[in-house]
Amino acid sequence: MTLPLVLAAGGAHAFEPHPAWVAFFVLLLLAIAVLPLVREHWWEHNANKGLVAGALSLPVLGLYLLHDWHPIVHSMLEYLSFIVLLWALYTISGGIVLRGRFNGRPGLNLAFLAVGAVAANLFGTTGAAMLLIRPLLRSLERRQHKKHVIIFFIFLVANIGGCLTPLGDPPLFLGYLRGVPFTWTLSLLPVWLPTTLLLLGLFYLWDRRAWAREAPEVRAFDGGSEAFGLDGKINFLLIAGVLASTILSPSLEGINRALGVDFASWGLSGGGPWRELFMIAMALLSLRLTPRTLREENRFSWAAIVEVAVLFAGIFITMIPALQLLAAHGGELGLTQPWQYFWATGSLSSFLDNAPTYLVFSTTASAAAFGEAPASLAPLAASPDFAILLEAVALGAVFMGANTYIGNAPNFMVKVIADTAKERRVRMPSFFGYMAWSVGILIPVFVLITLVAFVWLRSYL
C-alpha cells in the first residue's frame, strides 16, 4: 500500500512512453488468459510462467533503464509491499483451521459469503479471503457443481464487501493516507448494502439450483459429527498485527525522519520498510508458533503464493507505461459526471492495479471540482457538492476490481488456491471464462448502480 509510482517522488516523470509500449502489458494478460487453454500442462509449472513474464518484462525494463530508471524502482518497491502483504496473510491464515459440520449446503455457503463480505471491512479483502477460502473449499469437497461458489466468493469477499472502511481495500487506504477521513467510507453504505444483498440473493438462488443437481448421497450428507471449533487462534493475533502495521504505517515515517532517510522518495511511503519488516516478522512467528499438523490439515503449500509472485512481478513492470500515460492524460478524458468517473475508474481498475487508478481519478476529480489538484483529498471528501465524485471513484475502483482475475490482489490468489487444492480442487474458469461470469452478473448490477445512485437519485435530489 504505497504511493503509486505515477505520483511518487513528487510528481510526474519527465519521460513519457509511446502508447505502443502498453502492448507488452496486453500481451502478458493474453498469455495469462490463453496459455492455460492451449498449453495447460506446460503452463502449470511456475518456471514457465516466469519465463513468459520475464520475456515480456525485459523490453519494458530496457526502455526505462535507457530513459528513466526511477519508475522501475518505484514499481518494484511497490511490488515488494504488495507481495509481502499477500505472503504474510497467506502464511498466517494457513495456520488457522476452522472445524464444523460442513456439508456444502446453500445456506452454509450463503453464510460464508455474507460473513466474508462483512469481515472484508475489518481484515481487508485479502485477509478475509485468505481466512475463509480454505474452510469453504473443505465444505464444498463432496460437491460436483461448485465453481460458481468461488466466483461469487471473489465478487463479494475479495472485492465488493470491502468498501466500508479504509482497511477494506488498498484504494480506500490510499485515500485515507491522502486525507480522506477514516469514517468517510461509511457514506458508501447506501450503495454497499443493496449491492451486497442483491448479489447474495442471486448467489443463493443459483446455488439452490446447483444443489438440486447434486447426487442424492451428497445432499444427504449432514457434515458429520465434528463440533464447531477453531485451532491456531494465535494467528488471529498475528493478523491483527499485520493490520495494525498498516493502520499505523503513517506514524512509522517518524522512524525514517529520525534516521534521516527519505524512503518515500523511492516509493516506500507510509512507514516503509518498517511496515513490511513487521509483516514478515508476523508471518515468521506464525510458522514458528503454529503446529505443523494444522497446516497439513489445511493442505497448505507454497505453490499458490509463488505463482502469484511470479506473474505479478511481470504485471507490475509491464503496466508502468499504461499507468504513466493514464497519470499524464487522465485529466484530458473530459469526465464531468459521477457515473463517468465510476465507469472510467472501474474499467481501468479491472485490468490495472486499482490503487493507483483510484488515486489518478480522485486527483482528476479534485482538479475538476476546485480548478487544481490539491495535495490532500480532504476538501473533496468534505464538499457537499463534489463528494459524489469521490464516491464514484471509490466504488468504481473497489467494485469493478472484481471484473477480472487481476483486478484486485486476492482475486488471483483465490483462483490459484482453488485450482491447486488437491482433493478439494475446484476447476476455475479461464481468464476470459471468468470475465464471462463477471460481465453476465456484475455488469448489469453496475448498470443498475449507475442508474439509481448516479443518475436517478442525483437528479431527484
GUTITOR-129941 format. One record per residue (C-alpha): residue number from 1; residue in three letters; x, y, z negated. Coordinates in nm, 4 decimals. Example, Ala and Ser with C-alpha at 12.3 -4.5 7.8 and 13.67 -1.06 7.14 Angstrom:
REM residues 2
PT resi resn       px       py       pz
PT    1  ala   1.2300  -0.4500  -0.7800
PT    2  ser   1.3670  -0.1060  -0.7140
***
This chain:
REM residues 461
PT resi resn       px       py       pz
PT    1  met   0.0000   0.0000   0.0000
PT    2  thr   0.2478   0.2597   0.1165
PT    3  leu   0.2007   0.5770   0.3102
PT    4  pro   0.1720   0.4720   0.6742
PT    5  leu   0.4696   0.5009   0.8985
PT    6  val   0.2954   0.7560   1.1208
PT    7  leu   0.2858   1.0157   0.8428
PT    8  ala   0.5874   0.9107   0.6382
PT    9  ala   0.8939   1.1266   0.5924
PT   10  gly   0.6927   1.4447   0.6000
PT   11  gly   0.5398   1.4468   0.9456
PT   12  ala   0.5163   1.3045   1.2925
PT   13  his   0.8306   1.1733   1.4576
PT   14  ala   0.9850   1.3641   1.7481
PT   15  phe   0.9920   1.0606   1.9726
PT   16  glu   0.6606   0.9584   2.1277
PT   17  pro   0.6479   0.6298   2.3221
PT   18  his   0.4781   0.5888   2.6587
PT   19  pro   0.1336   0.4254   2.6220
PT   20  ala   0.2630   0.1258   2.8181
PT   21  trp   0.4602   0.0172   2.5103
PT   22  val   0.1306  -0.0788   2.3455
PT   23  ala   0.1326  -0.3753   2.5845
PT   24  phe   0.3624  -0.5750   2.3543
PT   25  phe   0.1105  -0.5465   2.0717
PT   26  val  -0.1676  -0.6554   2.3067
PT   27  leu   0.0426  -0.9493   2.4286
PT   28  leu   0.1049  -1.0625   2.0718
PT   29  leu  -0.2685  -1.0540   1.9989
PT   30  leu  -0.3320  -1.2545   2.3147
PT   31  ala  -0.0659  -1.5057   2.2107
PT   32  ile  -0.2322  -1.5491   1.8703
PT   33  ala  -0.5661  -1.5914   2.0472
PT   34  val  -0.4712  -1.8121   2.3424
PT   35  leu  -0.1760  -2.0322   2.2429
PT   36  pro  -0.3702  -2.2281   1.9779
PT   37  leu  -0.6108  -2.3225   2.2586
PT   38  val  -0.3620  -2.4180   2.5311
PT   39  arg  -0.0605  -2.5361   2.3261
PT   40  glu  -0.2207  -2.6377   1.9964
PT   41  his   0.0466  -2.8793   1.8665
PT   42  trp   0.3331  -2.6542   1.9769
PT   43  trp   0.1695  -2.3557   1.8057
PT   44  glu   0.1262  -2.5457   1.4771
PT   45  his   0.4964  -2.5044   1.3986
PT   46  asn   0.5786  -2.1760   1.2270
PT   47  ala   0.9174  -2.1684   1.4015
PT   48  asn   0.7391  -2.1421   1.7362
PT   49  lys   0.5178  -1.8644   1.6055
PT   50  gly   0.8368  -1.6875   1.5005
PT   51  leu   0.9823  -1.7278   1.8495
PT   52  val   0.6792  -1.5652   2.0117
PT   53  ala   0.6544  -1.2845   1.7551
PT   54  gly   1.0288  -1.2222   1.7785
PT   55  ala   1.0386  -1.2199   2.1586
PT   56  leu   0.7587  -0.9614   2.1776
PT   57  ser   0.9066  -0.7515   1.8954
PT   58  leu   1.2594  -0.7257   2.0395
PT   59  pro   1.1752  -0.4797   2.3219
PT   60  val   0.9969  -0.2503   2.0736
PT   61  leu   1.2896  -0.2759   1.8334
PT   62  gly   1.5279  -0.1872   2.1158
PT   63  leu   1.3186   0.1122   2.2168
PT   64  tyr   1.3207   0.2649   1.8708
PT   65  leu   1.6832   0.1813   1.7986
PT   66  leu   1.7726   0.3786   2.1109
PT   67  his   1.5477   0.6789   2.0436
PT   68  asp   1.4415   0.6976   1.6779
PT   69  trp   1.5010   0.4174   1.4302
PT   70  his   1.3025   0.5768   1.1456
PT   71  pro   0.9632   0.4260   1.2427
PT   72  ile   1.1172   0.0763   1.2343
PT   73  val   1.2496   0.1312   0.8819
PT   74  his   0.9161   0.2725   0.7659
PT   75  ser   0.7227  -0.0135   0.9215
PT   76  met   0.9464  -0.2834   0.7754
PT   77  leu   0.9281  -0.1312   0.4282
PT   78  glu   0.5512  -0.1125   0.4653
PT   79  tyr   0.5544  -0.4770   0.5768
PT   80  leu   0.7601  -0.5641   0.2696
PT   81  ser   0.4974  -0.4076   0.0417
PT   82  phe   0.2237  -0.5861   0.2354
PT   83  ile   0.3781  -0.9324   0.2222
PT   84  val   0.4922  -0.9052  -0.1408
PT   85  leu   0.1344  -0.8266  -0.2478
PT   86  leu  -0.0046  -1.1148  -0.0425
PT   87  trp   0.2635  -1.3564  -0.1646
PT   88  ala   0.2122  -1.2603  -0.5284
PT   89  leu  -0.1659  -1.3016  -0.5181
PT   90  tyr  -0.1392  -1.6219  -0.3132
PT   91  thr   0.1118  -1.7709  -0.5580
PT   92  ile  -0.0715  -1.6688  -0.8736
PT   93  ser  -0.4183  -1.7698  -0.7553
PT   94  gly  -0.2787  -2.1086  -0.6521
PT   95  gly  -0.2316  -2.1874  -1.0204
PT   96  ile  -0.5980  -2.1350  -1.1126
PT   97  val  -0.8239  -2.4390  -1.0979
PT   98  leu  -1.1990  -2.3847  -1.1174
PT   99  arg  -1.3843  -2.7033  -1.2083
PT  100  gly  -1.7531  -2.7803  -1.1985
PT  101  arg  -2.0310  -2.9689  -1.0249
PT  102  phe  -1.9502  -2.8521  -0.6747
PT  103  asn  -2.1897  -3.0028  -0.4238
PT  104  gly  -2.1766  -2.7655  -0.1268
PT  105  arg  -2.5450  -2.6741  -0.1526
PT  106  pro  -2.6624  -2.3441  -0.0011
PT  107  gly  -2.7482  -2.1949  -0.3405
PT  108  leu  -2.3995  -2.2615  -0.4757
PT  109  asn  -2.2337  -2.1254  -0.1608
PT  110  leu  -2.4501  -1.8141  -0.1861
PT  111  ala  -2.3298  -1.7685  -0.5440
PT  112  phe  -1.9665  -1.7967  -0.4334
PT  113  leu  -2.0157  -1.5232  -0.1730
PT  114  ala  -2.2185  -1.2938  -0.3993
PT  115  val  -1.9716  -1.3217  -0.6873
PT  116  gly  -1.6835  -1.2729  -0.4443
PT  117  ala  -1.8378  -0.9588  -0.2947
PT  118  val  -1.8609  -0.8026  -0.6413
PT  119  ala  -1.5220  -0.9350  -0.7561
PT  120  ala  -1.3570  -0.7797  -0.4490
PT  121  asn  -1.4075  -0.4401  -0.6120
PT  122  leu  -1.2189  -0.5490  -0.9237
PT  123  phe  -0.9482  -0.7793  -0.7867
PT  124  gly  -0.9274  -0.6338  -0.4373
PT  125  thr  -1.0424  -0.8185  -0.1275
PT  126  thr  -0.7140  -1.0108  -0.1164
PT  127  gly  -0.7274  -1.1097  -0.4836
PT  128  ala  -1.0931  -1.2151  -0.4748
PT  129  ala  -1.0459  -1.4113  -0.1532
PT  130  met  -0.7411  -1.5968  -0.2863
PT  131  leu  -0.9169  -1.6761  -0.6143
PT  132  leu  -1.2311  -1.8217  -0.4602
PT  133  ile  -1.1301  -1.9799  -0.1296
PT  134  arg  -0.9850  -2.2997  -0.2819
PT  135  pro  -1.2817  -2.3858  -0.5077
PT  136  leu  -1.5148  -2.3017  -0.2189
PT  137  leu  -1.3259  -2.5428   0.0087
PT  138  arg  -1.3487  -2.8079  -0.2633
PT  139  ser  -1.7239  -2.7532  -0.2820
PT  140  leu  -1.7521  -2.7970   0.0954
PT  141  glu  -1.5313  -3.1068   0.1104
PT  142  arg  -1.8113  -3.3543   0.1849
PT  143  arg  -1.9933  -3.1341   0.4332
PT  144  gln  -1.9575  -3.1580   0.8099
PT  145  his  -2.1261  -2.8281   0.9017
PT  146  lys  -1.9319  -2.5670   0.7058
PT  147  lys  -1.7368  -2.3370   0.9378
PT  148  his  -1.9991  -2.0652   0.9024
PT  149  val  -1.9485  -2.0556   0.5247
PT  150  ile  -1.5865  -1.9499   0.5619
PT  151  ile  -1.6753  -1.6969   0.8332
PT  152  phe  -1.9320  -1.5271   0.6092
PT  153  phe  -1.6780  -1.5505   0.3248
PT  154  ile  -1.4377  -1.3439   0.5370
PT  155  phe  -1.7152  -1.0976   0.6218
PT  156  leu  -1.8241  -1.0415   0.2625
PT  157  val  -1.5421  -1.1266   0.0224
PT  158  ala  -1.2398  -1.0376   0.2339
PT  159  asn  -1.3855  -0.7128   0.3703
PT  160  ile  -1.7292  -0.5588   0.3135
PT  161  gly  -1.7506  -0.6442  -0.0557
PT  162  gly  -1.4545  -0.4276  -0.1500
PT  163  cys  -1.5725  -0.0764  -0.0664
PT  164  leu  -1.6875   0.0433  -0.4102
PT  165  thr  -1.3518   0.1079  -0.5775
PT  166  pro  -1.0046   0.2133  -0.4598
PT  167  leu  -0.8872  -0.1280  -0.5804
PT  168  gly  -1.1161  -0.2988  -0.3319
PT  169  asp  -0.9323  -0.2334  -0.0077
PT  170  pro  -0.5968  -0.0735   0.0883
PT  171  pro  -0.7531   0.2149   0.2885
PT  172  leu  -0.9528   0.3278  -0.0140
PT  173  phe  -0.6483   0.3084  -0.2396
PT  174  leu  -0.4590   0.5157   0.0158
PT  175  gly  -0.7396   0.7719  -0.0050
PT  176  tyr  -0.7062   0.7731  -0.3838
PT  177  leu  -0.3336   0.8432  -0.3515
PT  178  arg  -0.4225   1.1312  -0.1172
PT  179  gly  -0.6559   1.2998  -0.3677
PT  180  val  -0.9934   1.1248  -0.3377
PT  181  pro  -1.1324   1.0846  -0.6929
PT  182  phe  -1.1271   0.7271  -0.8273
PT  183  thr  -1.5069   0.7148  -0.8684
PT  184  trp  -1.5861   0.8773  -0.5326
PT  185  thr  -1.6144   0.5397  -0.3590
PT  186  leu  -1.9217   0.4644  -0.5719
PT  187  ser  -2.1016   0.7036  -0.3363
PT  188  leu  -2.0786   0.4216  -0.0787
PT  189  leu  -2.3155   0.2063  -0.2886
PT  190  pro  -2.6305   0.3030  -0.0897
PT  191  val  -2.4690   0.1510   0.2204
PT  192  trp  -2.2752  -0.1310   0.0490
PT  193  leu  -2.5749  -0.2778  -0.1345
PT  194  pro  -2.8231  -0.3218   0.1542
PT  195  thr  -2.5431  -0.4362   0.3873
PT  196  thr  -2.4242  -0.6963   0.1373
PT  197  leu  -2.7783  -0.8159   0.0622
PT  198  leu  -2.8611  -0.8375   0.4334
PT  199  leu  -2.5534  -1.0492   0.5077
PT  200  leu  -2.6147  -1.2686   0.2028
PT  201  gly  -2.9713  -1.3247   0.3213
PT  202  leu  -2.8571  -1.4105   0.6741
PT  203  phe  -2.5985  -1.6473   0.5325
PT  204  tyr  -2.8480  -1.8274   0.3099
PT  205  leu  -3.0894  -1.8841   0.5981
PT  206  trp  -2.8032  -2.0049   0.8183
PT  207  asp  -2.6666  -2.2356   0.5517
PT  208  arg  -3.0105  -2.3799   0.4701
PT  209  arg  -3.0463  -2.4779   0.8354
PT  210  ala  -2.6963  -2.6275   0.8457
PT  211  trp  -2.7592  -2.8134   0.5180
PT  212  ala  -3.0638  -2.9818   0.6691
PT  213  arg  -2.8351  -3.1337   0.9354
PT  214  glu  -2.6022  -3.2955   0.6820
PT  215  ala  -2.6086  -3.6720   0.6234
PT  216  pro  -2.8527  -3.7937   0.3554
PT  217  glu  -2.5688  -3.9086   0.1276
PT  218  val  -2.4142  -3.5608   0.1402
PT  219  arg  -2.7413  -3.3926   0.0498
PT  220  ala  -2.7985  -3.6441  -0.2287
PT  221  phe  -2.4607  -3.5801  -0.3922
PT  222  asp  -2.5103  -3.3773  -0.7108
PT  223  gly  -2.1490  -3.2722  -0.7576
PT  224  gly  -2.0512  -3.5376  -1.0083
PT  225  ser  -2.0329  -3.5091  -1.3830
PT  226  glu  -1.7382  -3.2710  -1.4193
PT  227  ala  -1.8230  -2.9857  -1.6536
PT  228  phe  -1.7541  -2.6265  -1.5572
PT  229  gly  -1.4131  -2.5089  -1.6669
PT  230  leu  -1.1054  -2.3090  -1.5843
PT  231  asp  -0.7433  -2.4136  -1.6082
PT  232  gly  -0.4408  -2.1932  -1.5531
PT  233  lys  -0.6051  -1.8986  -1.7312
PT  234  ile  -0.2687  -1.7300  -1.7840
PT  235  asn  -0.2788  -1.6462  -1.4140
PT  236  phe  -0.5717  -1.4091  -1.4648
PT  237  leu  -0.3455  -1.2027  -1.6882
PT  238  leu  -0.0762  -1.2110  -1.4198
PT  239  ile  -0.3266  -1.0997  -1.1526
PT  240  ala  -0.4220  -0.8159  -1.3857
PT  241  gly  -0.0518  -0.7288  -1.3963
PT  242  val  -0.0364  -0.7126  -1.0166
PT  243  leu  -0.3435  -0.4878  -1.0087
PT  244  ala  -0.2025  -0.2697  -1.2876
PT  245  ser   0.1188  -0.2213  -1.0915
PT  246  thr  -0.0967  -0.0969  -0.8031
PT  247  ile  -0.3127   0.1354  -1.0125
PT  248  leu  -0.0163   0.2820  -1.1988
PT  249  ser   0.2122   0.2956  -0.8952
PT  250  pro   0.1958   0.6778  -0.8594
PT  251  ser   0.3343   0.7151  -1.2136
PT  252  leu   0.6234   0.4828  -1.1265
PT  253  glu   0.7554   0.7523  -0.8953
PT  254  gly   0.8844   0.9175  -1.2134
PT  255  ile   1.1468   0.6421  -1.2325
PT  256  asn   1.2671   0.7334  -0.8848
PT  257  arg   1.2815   1.1015  -0.9747
PT  258  ala   1.4800   1.0207  -1.2892
PT  259  leu   1.7259   0.8206  -1.0792
PT  260  gly   1.7437   1.0934  -0.8179
PT  261  val   1.6325   0.8544  -0.5423
PT  262  asp   1.3729   0.9531  -0.2810
PT  263  phe   1.2236   0.6190  -0.1771
PT  264  ala   0.9136   0.7997  -0.0483
PT  265  ser   1.1103   0.9398   0.2450
PT  266  trp   1.1743   0.5814   0.3551
PT  267  gly   0.8091   0.4780   0.3367
PT  268  leu   0.8129   0.3250  -0.0131
PT  269  ser   0.5831   0.5809  -0.1720
PT  270  gly   0.3534   0.5182  -0.4645
PT  271  gly   0.6100   0.3720  -0.7016
PT  272  gly   0.8099   0.1507  -0.4692
PT  273  pro   1.0212  -0.0525  -0.5048
PT  274  trp   0.9346  -0.0961  -0.8738
PT  275  arg   0.5783  -0.1941  -0.7900
PT  276  glu   0.6990  -0.4714  -0.5582
PT  277  leu   0.9577  -0.5928  -0.8112
PT  278  phe   0.6872  -0.6138  -1.0778
PT  279  met   0.4619  -0.8128  -0.8434
PT  280  ile   0.7464  -1.0537  -0.7711
PT  281  ala   0.8039  -1.0937  -1.1451
PT  282  met   0.4347  -1.1761  -1.1991
PT  283  ala   0.4449  -1.4433  -0.9276
PT  284  leu   0.7656  -1.5974  -1.0650
PT  285  leu   0.6093  -1.6094  -1.4104
PT  286  ser   0.3120  -1.7912  -1.2601
PT  287  leu   0.5426  -2.0528  -1.1082
PT  288  arg   0.7190  -2.0902  -1.4429
PT  289  leu   0.4170  -2.0957  -1.6758
PT  290  thr   0.1612  -2.2900  -1.4696
PT  291  pro   0.1778  -2.6707  -1.4907
PT  292  arg   0.2740  -2.8186  -1.1559
PT  293  thr  -0.0230  -3.0549  -1.1740
PT  294  leu  -0.2633  -2.7630  -1.1335
PT  295  arg  -0.1055  -2.6559  -0.8054
PT  296  glu  -0.1096  -3.0188  -0.6919
PT  297  glu  -0.4796  -3.0367  -0.7750
PT  298  asn  -0.5333  -2.7248  -0.5644
PT  299  arg  -0.3254  -2.8900  -0.2885
PT  300  phe  -0.1135  -2.5785  -0.2908
PT  301  ser   0.1541  -2.5352  -0.0232
PT  302  trp   0.3614  -2.2510   0.1179
PT  303  ala   0.2591  -2.3142   0.4796
PT  304  ala  -0.0192  -2.0545   0.4855
PT  305  ile   0.1845  -1.7648   0.3469
PT  306  val   0.4795  -1.8494   0.5744
PT  307  glu   0.2542  -1.8390   0.8817
PT  308  val   0.1093  -1.5044   0.7781
PT  309  ala   0.4552  -1.3633   0.7046
PT  310  val   0.5916  -1.4699   1.0443
PT  311  leu   0.3054  -1.3387   1.2569
PT  312  phe   0.2509  -1.0147   1.0684
PT  313  ala   0.6197  -0.9274   1.0916
PT  314  gly   0.5657  -0.9151   1.4674
PT  315  ile   0.2367  -0.7297   1.4314
PT  316  phe   0.3896  -0.4584   1.2105
PT  317  ile   0.6649  -0.3973   1.4670
PT  318  thr   0.4643  -0.4119   1.7888
PT  319  met   0.1842  -0.1908   1.6578
PT  320  ile   0.4224   0.1029   1.5924
PT  321  pro   0.3678   0.2627   1.9374
PT  322  ala  -0.0109   0.2326   1.9025
PT  323  leu  -0.0112   0.3940   1.5574
PT  324  gln   0.2211   0.6738   1.6670
PT  325  leu   0.0057   0.7531   1.9686
PT  326  leu  -0.3047   0.7476   1.7503
PT  327  ala  -0.1449   0.9838   1.4984
PT  328  ala  -0.0335   1.2213   1.7737
PT  329  his  -0.3582   1.2280   1.9708
PT  330  gly  -0.6329   1.1249   1.7287
PT  331  gly  -0.7447   1.4860   1.6994
PT  332  glu  -0.7984   1.5008   2.0759
PT  333  leu  -1.0758   1.2396   2.0736
PT  334  gly  -1.3435   1.5055   2.0262
PT  335  leu  -1.5060   1.3471   1.7209
PT  336  thr  -1.7753   1.5661   1.5635
PT  337  gln  -2.0469   1.3377   1.4242
PT  338  pro  -2.0237   1.0933   1.1315
PT  339  trp  -2.1285   0.7989   1.3481
PT  340  gln  -1.8414   0.8787   1.5862
PT  341  tyr  -1.5916   0.8641   1.3001
PT  342  phe  -1.7491   0.5382   1.1795
PT  343  trp  -1.7091   0.3661   1.5158
PT  344  ala  -1.3725   0.5187   1.6108
PT  345  thr  -1.2175   0.4241   1.2760
PT  346  gly  -1.3843   0.0846   1.2742
PT  347  ser  -1.2975  -0.0087   1.6312
PT  348  leu  -0.9274   0.0589   1.5792
PT  349  ser  -0.9302  -0.0929   1.2288
PT  350  ser  -1.0466  -0.4165   1.3887
PT  351  phe  -0.7061  -0.4588   1.5523
PT  352  leu  -0.4648  -0.2204   1.3826
PT  353  asp  -0.3807  -0.2022   1.0139
PT  354  asn  -0.6927  -0.0417   0.8663
PT  355  ala  -0.4956   0.1599   0.6073
PT  356  pro  -0.3062   0.3913   0.8460
PT  357  thr  -0.6127   0.4067   1.0707
PT  358  tyr  -0.8124   0.5347   0.7728
PT  359  leu  -0.5502   0.7980   0.6997
PT  360  val  -0.5326   0.9182   1.0596
PT  361  phe  -0.9090   0.9670   1.0915
PT  362  ser  -0.9610   1.1063   0.7414
PT  363  thr  -0.6927   1.3646   0.8180
PT  364  thr  -0.8634   1.4338   1.1510
PT  365  ala  -1.1949   1.4809   0.9656
PT  366  ser  -1.0292   1.7258   0.7228
PT  367  ala  -0.8936   1.9258   1.0130
PT  368  ala  -1.2376   1.9298   1.1784
PT  369  ala  -1.4042   2.0435   0.8558
PT  370  phe  -1.1578   2.3095   0.7398
PT  371  gly  -0.9671   2.4061   1.0529
PT  372  glu  -0.6426   2.2476   0.9314
PT  373  ala  -0.5197   1.9167   0.7923
PT  374  pro  -0.4702   1.9736   0.4168
PT  375  ala  -0.2175   1.7700   0.2184
PT  376  ser  -0.4982   1.6362  -0.0026
PT  377  leu  -0.8297   1.4734   0.0897
PT  378  ala  -0.9908   1.6056  -0.2321
PT  379  pro  -1.1583   1.9071  -0.0610
PT  380  leu  -1.3167   1.6797   0.1989
PT  381  ala  -1.4447   1.4358  -0.0655
PT  382  ala  -1.5904   1.7224  -0.2714
PT  383  ser  -1.7550   1.9050   0.0178
PT  384  pro  -2.1371   1.8781   0.0196
PT  385  asp  -2.1387   1.9344   0.3962
PT  386  phe  -1.8436   1.7270   0.5152
PT  387  ala  -1.8045   1.4386   0.2676
PT  388  ile  -2.0227   1.2340   0.5037
PT  389  leu  -1.7275   1.2335   0.7460
PT  390  leu  -1.5021   1.0723   0.4863
PT  391  glu  -1.7771   0.8223   0.4044
PT  392  ala  -1.7988   0.7276   0.7716
PT  393  val  -1.4202   0.6817   0.7943
PT  394  ala  -1.4088   0.4749   0.4745
PT  395  leu  -1.6962   0.2484   0.5780
PT  396  gly  -1.5576   0.2055   0.9289
PT  397  ala  -1.2135   0.1067   0.8001
PT  398  val  -1.3419  -0.1374   0.5350
PT  399  phe  -1.6435  -0.2885   0.7104
PT  400  met  -1.5015  -0.3301   1.0599
PT  401  gly  -1.1809  -0.4831   0.9313
PT  402  ala  -1.3978  -0.7968   0.9386
PT  403  asn  -1.4295  -0.7909   1.3176
PT  404  thr  -1.1110  -0.9895   1.3861
PT  405  tyr  -0.8725  -1.2188   1.2022
PT  406  ile  -0.6110  -0.9418   1.1864
PT  407  gly  -0.8386  -0.6508   1.0921
PT  408  asn  -0.7610  -0.6909   0.7218
PT  409  ala  -0.4851  -0.8767   0.5415
PT  410  pro  -0.6896  -1.1548   0.3739
PT  411  asn  -0.8815  -1.2478   0.6903
PT  412  phe  -0.5941  -1.4342   0.8481
PT  413  met  -0.4857  -1.5765   0.5127
PT  414  val  -0.8295  -1.7297   0.4532
PT  415  lys  -0.8316  -1.8670   0.8080
PT  416  val  -0.4910  -2.0303   0.7654
PT  417  ile  -0.5762  -2.1789   0.4232
PT  418  ala  -0.8992  -2.3246   0.5624
PT  419  asp  -0.7132  -2.4623   0.8658
PT  420  thr  -0.4348  -2.6233   0.6614
PT  421  ala  -0.6253  -2.7524   0.3587
PT  422  lys  -0.5516  -3.1181   0.4439
PT  423  glu  -0.8515  -3.3309   0.3387
PT  424  arg  -1.0561  -3.0151   0.2787
PT  425  arg  -0.9708  -2.8670   0.6144
PT  426  val  -1.2255  -2.6518   0.7934
PT  427  arg  -1.1613  -2.6225   1.1649
PT  428  met  -1.1911  -2.2485   1.2071
PT  429  pro  -1.2793  -2.0850   1.5402
PT  430  ser  -1.0123  -1.9381   1.7652
PT  431  phe  -0.9326  -1.5666   1.7678
PT  432  phe  -1.1938  -1.4999   2.0354
PT  433  gly  -1.4280  -1.7572   1.8830
PT  434  tyr  -1.4251  -1.5681   1.5554
PT  435  met  -1.4908  -1.2432   1.7428
PT  436  ala  -1.7975  -1.4046   1.8999
PT  437  trp  -1.9300  -1.4567   1.5466
PT  438  ser  -1.8451  -1.1024   1.4359
PT  439  val  -1.9921  -0.9441   1.7491
PT  440  gly  -2.3090  -1.1513   1.7198
PT  441  ile  -2.3619  -1.0957   1.3471
PT  442  leu  -2.1741  -0.7866   1.2316
PT  443  ile  -2.2103  -0.5503   1.5274
PT  444  pro  -2.5949  -0.5466   1.5061
PT  445  val  -2.5589  -0.4773   1.1322
PT  446  phe  -2.3179  -0.1924   1.2052
PT  447  val  -2.5572  -0.0511   1.4654
PT  448  leu  -2.8304  -0.0567   1.2008
PT  449  ile  -2.5991   0.1229   0.9555
PT  450  thr  -2.5293   0.3832   1.2230
PT  451  leu  -2.8954   0.4474   1.2923
PT  452  val  -3.0061   0.4568   0.9289
PT  453  ala  -2.7121   0.6096   0.7404
PT  454  phe  -2.5517   0.8358   1.0007
PT  455  val  -2.8345   0.9336   1.2386
PT  456  trp  -3.1872   0.8961   1.0977
PT  457  leu  -3.1145   0.9693   0.7303
PT  458  arg  -2.8837   1.2587   0.8166
PT  459  ser  -3.1452   1.4225   1.0401
PT  460  tyr  -3.4146   1.3590   0.7761
PT  461  leu  -3.2091   1.5266   0.5027
***
